[in-house]
Amino acid sequence: MMSRMSSCMPNWSVLPHPRDRLRRGKQAIRHMWMGLAAAMLLCLLASAAVAQSKVNIEQNFADSLTALPKDELSVSGGFYVPAYSSVAMSQGKLRVDFSVTLSVHNASEAQPLVVRRIAYFDTAGKQVESYLKAPVALKPLATISVFIPTDDVRGGTGANFIVDWAATGEIAEPAVEALMVGGVANAHYAFISQGRPTRTAGKK
């Protein structure tokens, strides 16, 4: 009888000790706090990445820049640059996003090129960003650029840049273009969009 009764009794040796339950509870709380700390760290890193992604041409391209000319800027022009931040594919059912790099090249070997404005517009023609606080002067044959990452889709399928430039006299027309890079699945794409001078069109 005693053996039968003992078989029905709980095996106290295998039941969790209160201290074990307390230790597990502390471990669970510790893991929760570690997860929260990791999430906060990721948020801080993401914020830092956004802050770093802000284009500062004056700092990033200091070696490409020179002092603004003191003489009058008697020559000026502008470019309209289509930029395809997003492209519709598969009969419009699929959207592929691209990174965009706008480059402004001073094609002159002798004169500085003054860039007065670099502005980014979305499909509706609304300005998204302005990348210059004040005009900058490019050294002969120097280049400055603006990078828009793939996940910045504010421009949409009809994004574009306006670039205004000037010089103190006759100068080789600058080269302005946008490079798009992206992909979907195993397919990768890269293409260039040439800037178009914003000359007035009218009757001849």
Secondary structure, 3 states (H helix, E strand, C coil): CHHHHHHHCCCCCCCCCHHHHHHHHHHHHHHHHHHHHHHHHHHHHHHHHHHHHCCCHHHHCHHHEECCCCCCCCEEEEEEEECCCEEEECCCCEEEEEEEEEEEECCCCCCCEEEEEEEEECCCCCEEEECCCCCEEECCCCEEEEEECCCCCCCHHHCEEEEEEEECCCCCCCEEEEEEEEEECCEEEEEEEECEECCCCCCC
